[in-house]
Amino acid sequence: VQLQASGGGLVQAGGSLRLSCAASGRTFSTYAMGWFRQAPGKEREFAAGISWSGLRTYDAGSVKGRFTISRDNAKNTVYLQMNSLKPEDTGVYYCAAWYSSSPSKPVAVEYWGQGTLVTVSS
């Protein structure tokens, strides 16, 4: 599976962005998917995950109620809708795929996307 993330950019605080992660490979629908993010000078952290079926999702506390993850297996694409953005949401966002039935933070990630930069100005 190869992952291509897009949709990052510069937005003012309170604004919205939608990230997309396009996957190649016939087994896309068998992987849980998610988004990690890495702020400048900080470690990469798990933001949100979705099960292979799309029926279960998991959001980290810092994004709960503001970010929504979804997937379209027919299009091999995962989305992250980000609303009410804050300056502390600034960072590089990476999509990831792991082989598990759980959308929670994985023990190990099988595939990483290249990252897309999100900058939120105050």
C-alpha positions as semicolon CSV with decimal commas, in nm:
position;residue;x (nm);y (nm);z (nm)
1;V;0,000;0,000;0,000
2;Q;0,127;0,345;-0,095
3;L;-0,023;0,653;0,069
4;Q;-0,038;1,006;-0,073
5;A;-0,154;1,282;0,162
6;S;-0,281;1,620;0,045
7;G;-0,493;1,915;0,152
8;G;-0,264;2,094;0,393
9;G;-0,216;2,469;0,385
10;L;-0,232;2,794;0,576
11;V;-0,552;2,882;0,758
12;Q;-0,654;3,129;1,026
13;A;-0,752;3,014;1,373
14;G;-1,114;2,904;1,375
15;G;-1,099;2,796;1,012
16;S;-1,129;2,455;0,850
17;L;-0,929;2,226;0,627
18;R;-0,989;1,881;0,485
19;L;-0,700;1,645;0,442
20;S;-0,712;1,354;0,201
21;C;-0,503;1,040;0,186
22;A;-0,520;0,842;-0,136
23;A;-0,404;0,482;-0,117
24;S;-0,293;0,249;-0,389
25;G;-0,314;-0,125;-0,360
26;R;-0,592;-0,376;-0,372
27;T;-0,593;-0,445;0,002
28;F;-0,673;-0,091;0,117
29;S;-1,005;-0,190;0,269
30;T;-0,843;-0,446;0,498
31;Y;-0,637;-0,186;0,686
32;A;-0,730;0,045;0,966
33;M;-0,626;0,398;0,872
34;G;-0,548;0,712;1,060
35;W;-0,371;1,040;1,095
36;F;-0,071;1,132;1,303
37;R;0,068;1,480;1,340
38;Q;0,400;1,629;1,439
39;A;0,435;1,983;1,564
40;P;0,771;2,162;1,534
41;G;1,010;2,034;1,798
42;K;0,766;1,773;1,925
43;E;0,717;1,403;1,884
44;R;0,469;1,260;1,639
45;E;0,131;1,201;1,800
46;F;-0,175;1,003;1,705
47;A;-0,474;1,220;1,611
48;A;-0,749;0,996;1,475
49;G;-0,814;0,647;1,342
50;I;-1,084;0,459;1,154
51;S;-1,151;0,088;1,121
52;W;-1,132;-0,088;0,786
53;S;-1,512;-0,082;0,756
54;G;-1,541;0,281;0,854
55;L;-1,790;0,193;1,126
56;R;-1,560;0,267;1,418
57;T;-1,349;0,573;1,476
58;Y;-1,118;0,699;1,746
59;D;-1,019;1,057;1,818
60;A;-0,742;1,175;2,043
61;G;-0,851;1,404;2,324
62;S;-0,686;1,709;2,173
63;V;-0,897;1,690;1,855
64;K;-1,218;1,537;1,985
65;G;-1,524;1,730;1,873
66;R;-1,327;1,929;1,615
67;F;-1,181;1,670;1,378
68;T;-1,372;1,398;1,194
69;I;-1,212;1,106;1,018
70;S;-1,389;0,917;0,741
71;R;-1,304;0,685;0,456
72;D;-1,437;0,586;0,117
73;N;-1,315;0,237;0,033
74;A;-1,452;0,264;-0,321
75;K;-1,214;0,558;-0,377
76;N;-0,931;0,418;-0,160
77;T;-0,928;0,746;0,028
78;V;-0,929;0,854;0,391
79;Y;-1,026;1,204;0,495
80;L;-0,969;1,422;0,799
81;Q;-1,210;1,711;0,831
82;M;-1,059;1,966;1,066
83;N;-1,280;2,240;1,207
84;S;-1,225;2,511;1,466
85;L;-0,854;2,495;1,404
86;K;-0,616;2,631;1,665
87;P;-0,254;2,746;1,635
88;E;-0,152;2,439;1,835
89;D;-0,287;2,221;1,552
90;T;0,003;2,341;1,338
91;G;0,229;2,063;1,217
92;V;0,293;1,801;0,954
93;Y;0,008;1,556;0,923
94;Y;0,084;1,199;0,819
95;C;-0,163;0,938;0,712
96;A;-0,094;0,583;0,816
97;A;-0,222;0,232;0,763
98;W;-0,201;-0,061;0,999
99;Y;-0,333;-0,413;0,992
100;S;-0,579;-0,427;1,280
101;S;-0,950;-0,437;1,352
102;S;-0,910;-0,145;1,593
103;P;-0,907;0,225;1,500
104;S;-0,721;0,312;1,821
105;K;-0,356;0,411;1,826
106;P;-0,168;0,122;1,672
107;V;0,127;-0,060;1,823
108;A;0,297;-0,049;1,484
109;V;0,223;0,122;1,154
110;E;0,271;-0,077;0,836
111;Y;0,260;0,216;0,592
112;W;0,318;0,591;0,615
113;G;0,225;0,871;0,379
114;Q;0,470;1,151;0,305
115;G;0,302;1,417;0,520
116;T;0,120;1,739;0,447
117;L;0,186;2,067;0,631
118;V;-0,092;2,244;0,817
119;T;-0,025;2,593;0,949
120;V;-0,279;2,771;1,166
121;S;-0,219;3,140;1,224
122;S;-0,349;3,324;1,527
